């Protein structure tokens, strides 16, 4: 947990992100309902609550700069608390779809979207049950290691698609493990919130049956 003196407030976080007053109000509404529901169910790690604006809001909002211009469909796999998919919707990314199989978490997503005044499409199903229709962007945060995540991502990828995946300190190990079965073309971007990890942007995937 961050030192109390360094914890971001809503004001400081939104200044860092450069968002409008209207967007700040939507983010504050999201945080308020997230904390309310956190008392009933485990949506985020209890140890991250005090630093929620840095650990979750800024951490997810920074991904928006990697969304290609003209994105019309963004699919967030295993949305959970809506991180990062609901944050994308609040920031104005078009065509956001949230995929969450847990009924209670899906109920939270509906409530949180309403509180924030956004209307993402919410799918209450497993990722494997989703139609394999191409998306411009695929995201997933804290869902699975790359070796398990890549097979979930690839059905939504086509020429021009990108997968935006925030990864922590184990990213190098995960990349080494996934390379046993997949060829990945990707770029790495520095995270504003976790110097040990990175923001991984994959623009091409290829499964080599010989591996």
Steps between C-alpha positions, in 0.01 A plus 500: 500500500625848423603737775207713618678818392520377142145368460321659206177686558228521235613853419868410463426186299271681258751784459764241415266344244393837359129414499208742496287589801216291360725195463635553851144496635432172317819346639409616851154345462663174389740499795217572745288207384805273479580570865134450593483158333846405627337463842283218360740324266869489418532717188853634559778394733434634852858624518447730202194686630688788667691565177208433265555804278857400417478119514181473297378821338828645368634149439208428267451848352859511376413220258265730309794673332582169330154457344531563124304795359169397350448202732143377455505184710698433817451169680611474864541138607429402860389852592443432870468844658501666158875549495604606245192473275263725694775761537541500121126564463515787750789651307293497183635197313232380260355150472612368839382147583553340840518121536441363850367154585439559872136604549568718804788683334289548187230653720760739637606594147142594411467706819838670456436583135170659599662700780770628266253580222653273235352217296750226417365169372524247783521127422430271796677192368834327481750631247479169313126553446548834324453506121839514331449836334798730437562796730724800449634464852504213751590567862537292814640594840605254768312217327770241430867456405574558131526128427131461594391846392623492139261218395215704649603814312570360155136427395434876513812598306514575130725709278523843661391383846707555812495338842583742784609304806640658817756269656693504826845392609457148358469625142838368382429156645156500335642602162756221520230245589261606222780488242502120534179487294441844347673763294410848626566836339473759774621825649560584865405831658598642837230491765418818694418297809725193504865544396549123536244419231393634165211555265523230236349573158474194273416563136559155355477144631594175337471150639779274378382136517863390489571665835 
